[in-house]
Amino acid sequence: YTTLFRSPQVQGARAGVAVAQARGQRLAAGTYEWNLKAAAQRRNETAGPQYDESEFALERSVRWGNKAQTDRDLGDAGVAAGQLAYADAWHETVRSLVKAWYDWQRERSATRVLAQQSALAQEQLQIAVRRVKAGDAPRMDQLMAQAEHDRALAAQQQSRGRELVQLQELQKRFPGLAIEAVAEVPAGVDSLNLPDDPQVWVQRIVGDNHEVELSEAEFKMARLQSDRARLDSRPDPLLGVRASRERGGQENVVGVYMTIPLPGAYREAEQRATLALADAAEQRLIQTRQRVEATAQRVVLQATHAIAAGQRLAAVQQSMGNVAQLAIKAYGLGEVTLTEALQARRAALESALVADAARWDAREAVARVLVDAHQLWAADEHGH
C-alpha cells in the first residue's frame, strides 16, 4: 500500500482532492465580498462659507433564488468527483503494478525453466561423451550435444537479461517495493482458480466501478452548473447602506440603496453552453458504462479461458517432460539416435515454456479480475 500511495499518479489525484475541497469551500462562501466606500469633498458656496463633507458606504451583492444552496451542492459534487478520481487513479496504478509484476514473474519463471533445460542438456552431453569414448556413438553425436548445450545456455542468458530488464522497470516505476521480502505473487492470487459464476464477477466489476461513478459525478456537476447558469439569468442585487455628513455637519444623511444589473445576451449564451455541456456529459456517461461493461466481460472471459488453457497445457508439459526423460535414457542405452533425443527434448522445452507462460497468464488474469472487482488492494476513496 505504501508503494502505491507514493506513486506520482496517486499523489497527483490526492492533490486533486485537496483542490476540490478548496473549491467547494470557495463556492460555499461565494464570490461576493463586502465593499467599503469612503469619499471626502469640499463645498464652496458663492459669496458664502466653505464646508468639509464626507460620505461612507458599506455594500455587498447577495445571492438569491436558491443560488447559495446550488453552489454548495456544486461544491459537494466536486469533492465527490475528486475522491472518485483519486480512487480511479489508485485502481489504474494497481493495474500497472500487477502487469509489471507478472511481466517480471513471467520472465523469471522462464529463466528457471531454461536453467532446468540447460541441466538436461548437460546431462545429455555427458551421455554422448561417454558413448563416444566407449565407441558406441560417432564423434558427431558429441558435437551435436555440445552445440545443443551451448544453445540452451545462450537461451538461458537471454532470458536472464529480459528478467533483469523487467525487474529494473518494476523497481523504477514503483520505488520502494520490497522485491526480496514478498512472495512471487500476492496471497490468494497464486492459483488457477476463479470461484463463482463468471457473470457474478462481471456484475461485481460493473456494479462497483470508479470509472462509471466518476462519470456519474461529472454528469451531476454538469447538471448543477446548468442549473446555476439558469439561476444566473436573474442577476443578483447589490445592497448597501450609506451615511453622509454635509455642510460641515449641519446635515447628516443615512440611507440604503440597491443596484440591480440588467441581464443581456451573455447570460443567455452561458445558459445554452452549460446545457450543451450537460448533454455531452450524459453521453460520456453512457459511453463509459458501455465500455466498462464490455471490458468486464472481456476480462472475466479471458480469465476463464486462461485458467482452462493453463490446466490443459500443464498436462501437456508433464507428458512431454516424461517423453524427453525417456528419450535421454533411451539414447544412453542406444535405443534411439541423438537426433531423436534432441527433438524430444526440444519439444519438451517448447511445451514447458508455453505451459509456464500460460500459467502466469492465468494468474495475471485472475489478479486483474480481483483488482477490477475491488477485492485486491482496494482504494481509500477519501484520498487519505
C-alpha positions in Angstrom: 0.0 0.0 0.0 2.9 2.4 0.8 4.4 1.9 -2.7 1.0 2.5 -4.3 0.3 5.6 -2.2 3.6 7.2 -3.1 3.2 6.8 -6.8 3.0 10.1 -8.7 -0.3 9.2 -10.3 -1.9 8.6 -6.9 -0.3 11.6 -5.3 -1.5 13.8 -8.2 -5.0 12.6 -7.7 -4.7 13.1 -4.0 -3.8 16.7 -4.6 -6.8 16.9 -6.8 -9.0 16.0 -3.8 -7.5 18.9 -1.9 -8.2 21.2 -4.8 -11.8 20.1 -5.0 -12.2 20.6 -1.2 -10.8 24.2 -1.5 -13.1 24.9 -4.5 -16.1 23.6 -2.5 -15.3 26.0 0.3 -15.0 28.8 -2.2 -18.3 28.0 -3.7 -20.0 27.8 -0.3 -18.5 31.2 0.6 -19.5 32.8 -2.7 -17.6 35.3 -4.8 -19.3 38.4 -3.3 -17.4 40.4 -0.7 -18.2 43.4 1.4 -17.1 46.7 -0.1 -16.3 49.8 1.9 -16.6 53.2 0.2 -15.4 56.5 1.6 -15.5 59.9 0.0 -14.5 63.4 1.1 -15.3 66.7 -0.6 -15.3 70.5 0.0 -18.4 72.5 -0.7 -17.9 76.2 -1.7 -20.9 78.5 -1.8 -20.8 81.7 -3.8 -20.1 84.6 -1.5 -20.6 82.1 1.3 -18.7 79.8 3.6 -16.9 76.6 2.7 -17.9 73.2 4.2 -16.0 69.9 4.6 -18.3 67.0 3.7 -17.8 63.2 3.9 -19.7 60.0 2.9 -19.3 56.4 3.9 -21.0 53.3 2.4 -21.0 49.6 3.0 -22.3 47.4 0.3 -22.4 43.8 -0.8 -24.1 41.7 -3.5 -26.3 38.9 -2.3 -27.2 35.5 -3.9 -30.9 34.9 -4.2 -33.2 32.4 -5.8 -31.5 29.3 -4.2 -28.1 30.2 -5.7 -26.3 29.7 -2.5 -27.6 26.2 -2.0 -26.9 25.3 -5.6 -23.3 26.5 -5.1 -22.9 24.3 -2.0 -24.3 21.3 -3.9 -21.9 22.0 -6.7 -19.0 22.2 -4.3 -20.0 18.9 -2.7 -20.3 17.3 -6.1 -16.8 18.5 -7.0 -15.4 17.0 -3.8 -17.1 13.7 -4.5 -15.7 13.7 -8.1 -12.2 14.4 -6.7 -12.4 11.5 -4.4 -13.6 9.2 -7.1 -10.8 10.4 -9.4 -8.4 9.5 -6.6 -9.9 6.0 -6.3 -9.8 5.6 -10.1 -6.1 6.7 -10.2 -5.3 4.2 -7.4 -7.1 1.5 -9.4 -5.1 2.3 -12.5 -1.9 2.2 -10.5 -2.8 -1.2 -9.1 -3.4 -2.4 -12.6 0.0 -1.1 -13.7 1.7 -2.8 -10.7 0.0 -6.1 -11.4 1.0 -6.0 -15.1 4.6 -5.1 -14.3 4.8 -7.7 -11.5 3.6 -10.5 -13.7 5.8 -9.4 -16.6 8.8 -9.9 -14.3 7.5 -13.2 -12.9 6.9 -14.5 -16.4 10.5 -13.8 -17.4 11.8 -15.0 -14.1 10.0 -18.3 -14.4 11.1 -18.7 -18.0 14.7 -18.3 -16.8 14.2 -21.1 -14.3 12.7 -23.4 -17.0 15.6 -22.7 -19.3 18.0 -23.4 -16.4 16.4 -26.8 -15.9 16.7 -27.5 -19.7 20.4 -26.5 -19.6 20.9 -29.0 -16.9 19.2 -31.7 -19.0 21.4 -30.6 -22.0 24.4 -31.0 -19.8 23.3 -34.5 -18.8 22.7 -35.4 -22.4 26.2 -34.1 -23.3 27.8 -36.2 -20.7 26.0 -39.3 -22.0 27.1 -38.5 -25.5 30.7 -38.1 -24.4 30.6 -41.4 -22.5 29.2 -43.2 -25.5 31.7 -41.7 -27.9 34.6 -42.7 -25.6 33.1 -46.2 -25.4 32.9 -46.3 -29.2 29.1 -46.7 -29.1 28.4 -43.4 -30.9 30.1 -41.3 -33.6 32.0 -38.2 -32.8 29.3 -36.2 -34.5 26.9 -37.0 -31.5 29.3 -35.3 -29.1 29.5 -32.2 -31.3 25.7 -32.0 -31.7 25.2 -32.5 -27.9 27.8 -29.8 -27.2 26.0 -27.4 -29.7 22.7 -28.1 -28.0 24.1 -27.5 -24.6 25.6 -24.1 -25.8 22.3 -23.2 -27.3 20.5 -23.9 -24.1 23.0 -21.8 -22.1 22.6 -18.9 -24.5 18.8 -19.1 -24.3 19.1 -19.1 -20.5 21.3 -16.0 -20.6 19.0 -14.1 -22.9 16.0 -14.9 -20.7 18.0 -13.8 -17.6 18.7 -10.5 -19.4 15.0 -10.0 -20.1 14.2 -10.8 -16.5 16.6 -8.1 -15.2 15.1 -5.6 -17.6 11.6 -6.3 -16.3 12.9 -6.2 -12.7 14.6 -2.8 -13.3 11.4 -1.4 -14.9 9.3 -2.6 -11.9 11.7 -1.0 -9.4 11.9 2.3 -11.3 8.1 2.6 -11.7 7.4 1.5 -8.1 10.4 2.6 -6.0 10.4 1.2 -2.5 8.7 -2.1 -3.5 10.3 -4.7 -1.3 11.1 -7.3 -4.0 13.1 -9.6 -1.7 10.6 -9.5 1.1 7.5 -10.5 -0.8 6.3 -13.8 -2.3 6.2 -14.4 -6.0 2.5 -13.4 -6.1 0.1 -11.7 -3.7 -1.5 -14.0 -1.2 -4.7 -15.6 -2.6 -3.7 -14.9 -6.2 -1.2 -17.7 -6.9 -3.8 -20.1 -8.2 -5.6 -21.1 -11.4 -9.0 -20.7 -9.9 -11.8 -18.1 -10.1 -14.7 -19.1 -7.8 -18.3 -18.2 -8.5 -20.0 -17.9 -11.9 -18.3 -15.6 -14.4 -21.4 -13.4 -14.7 -21.2 -12.8 -10.9 -17.7 -11.4 -11.4 -19.0 -9.2 -14.3 -21.7 -7.8 -12.0 -19.2 -7.1 -9.3 -16.9 -5.2 -11.6 -19.7 -3.2 -13.2 -21.7 -2.6 -10.0 -18.8 -1.1 -8.2 -16.7 0.8 -10.8 -14.9 4.0 -10.2 -14.9 5.0 -13.9 -18.7 4.8 -14.0 -19.1 6.6 -10.7 -16.7 9.3 -11.8 -18.6 9.8 -15.0 -21.9 10.0 -13.0 -20.3 12.6 -10.6 -19.1 14.7 -13.6 -22.6 14.5 -15.1 -24.1 15.6 -11.9 -21.7 18.5 -11.8 -22.6 19.5 -15.3 -26.3 19.5 -14.4 -25.7 21.6 -11.4 -23.7 24.1 -13.4 -26.5 24.2 -15.9 -29.0 24.9 -13.1 -26.6 27.6 -11.8 -26.5 29.3 -15.1 -30.3 29.2 -15.3 -30.5 30.9 -11.9 -28.0 33.4 -13.0 -30.4 34.6 -15.7 -31.8 36.7 -12.9 -28.9 38.9 -11.7 -28.1 39.3 -8.1 -28.8 42.7 -6.5 -26.2 44.8 -4.7 -27.4 46.1 -1.3 -25.8 48.9 0.6 -26.1 51.4 3.4 -24.5 54.8 3.4 -24.1 57.8 5.7 -23.0 61.2 4.8 -22.1 64.4 6.6 -22.9 67.6 4.6 -22.5 71.3 5.1 -19.9 70.8 7.9 -22.2 68.7 9.9 -25.4 70.8 9.6 -26.9 68.0 7.6 -26.5 64.2 8.4 -27.9 61.7 5.9 -28.4 57.9 6.4 -29.8 55.8 3.6 -29.9 52.4 1.9 -29.7 51.7 -1.8 -29.9 48.7 -4.2 -28.3 48.1 -7.6 -29.7 45.5 -10.0 -27.8 44.6 -13.2 -29.8 44.3 -16.3 -29.4 40.8 -17.9 -28.3 40.6 -21.5 -27.2 38.2 -24.2 -24.2 36.9 -22.3 -26.3 35.2 -19.6 -28.5 33.5 -22.2 -25.4 32.2 -24.1 -23.9 30.9 -20.9 -27.0 29.0 -20.1 -27.2 27.4 -23.6 -23.5 26.5 -23.3 -23.9 24.8 -19.9 -27.0 22.9 -21.2 -24.9 21.6 -24.1 -22.1 20.6 -21.7 -24.6 18.7 -19.5 -25.8 16.8 -22.6 -22.2 16.0 -23.6 -21.5 14.7 -20.0 -24.6 12.5 -20.2 -23.3 10.9 -23.5 -19.9 10.3 -22.0 -21.6 8.6 -19.0 -23.5 6.3 -21.4 -20.3 5.6 -23.3 -18.3 4.9 -20.1 -21.0 2.4 -18.9 -20.9 0.6 -22.2 -17.1 0.5 -22.3 -16.8 -0.7 -18.6 -19.3 -3.5 -19.2 -17.6 -4.7 -22.3 -14.2 -4.6 -20.5 -15.6 -6.5 -17.6 -17.0 -9.2 -19.9 -13.6 -9.4 -21.7 -11.5 -9.6 -18.5 -13.6 -12.3 -16.9 -13.8 -14.3 -20.2 -10.0 -14.0 -20.6 -9.5 -15.3 -17.1 -11.9 -18.2 -17.6 -10.2 -19.3 -20.8 -6.7 -18.7 -19.4 -7.4 -20.9 -16.4 -8.6 -23.7 -18.7 -5.7 -23.3 -21.1 -3.2 -23.3 -18.2 -4.6 -26.5 -16.8 -4.5 -28.3 -20.2 -1.0 -27.1 -21.1 0.3 -28.2 -17.7 -0.9 -31.7 -18.5 0.9 -31.5 -21.9 4.0 -30.3 -20.2 4.0 -33.2 -17.9 3.6 -35.7 -20.7 6.3 -34.1 -22.9 8.7 -33.9 -20.0 8.3 -37.6 -19.4 8.9 -38.3 -23.1 12.1 -36.2 -23.0 13.4 -38.1 -19.9 12.7 -41.4 -21.6 14.4 -40.3 -24.8 17.6 -39.3 -22.9 17.6 -42.7 -21.2 16.9 -44.5 -24.5 19.8 -42.7 -26.1 22.1 -43.8 -23.3 21.1 -47.3 -24.0 21.5 -46.9 -27.7 17.8 -47.4 -28.5 17.3 -44.1 -30.2 19.5 -41.7 -32.1 20.8 -38.4 -30.7 18.7 -36.5 -33.2 15.5 -38.2 -31.9 16.5 -37.5 -28.4 17.2 -33.8 -29.2 13.8 -33.5 -30.9 12.1 -34.9 -27.9 13.9 -32.5 -25.6 13.2 -29.5 -27.7 9.5 -30.4 -27.9 9.5 -30.7 -24.1 11.3 -27.4 -23.7 8.7 -25.7 -26.0 5.8 -27.2 -24.1 7.4 -26.2 -20.8 7.8 -22.6 -21.9 4.3 -22.4 -23.3 2.7 -24.0 -20.3 4.7 -21.8 -17.9 3.7 -18.7 -19.8 0.0 -19.9 -19.8 0.2 -20.5 -16.1 1.4 -16.9 -15.4 -1.2 -15.6 -17.9 -3.9 -17.3 -15.9 -2.6 -15.9 -12.6 -2.4 -12.4 -14.0 -5.9 -12.7 -15.5 -7.3 -13.8 -12.1 -5.5 -11.0 -10.4 -6.9 -8.5 -12.9 -10.4 -9.7 -12.1 -9.8 -9.4 -8.4 -8.4 -5.9 -8.9 -11.3 -4.7 -11.0 -13.8 -6.2 -8.5 -12.0 -4.2 -5.7 -11.2 -7.4 -3.9 -7.4 -6.8 -4.1 -5.7 -3.6 -2.9 -8.9 -1.6 -2.8 -8.5 2.2 -2.6 -9.5 4.5 0.2 -11.9 6.8 -1.8 -11.4 9.7 0.6 -7.8 10.2 -0.5 -6.2 9.6 2.9 
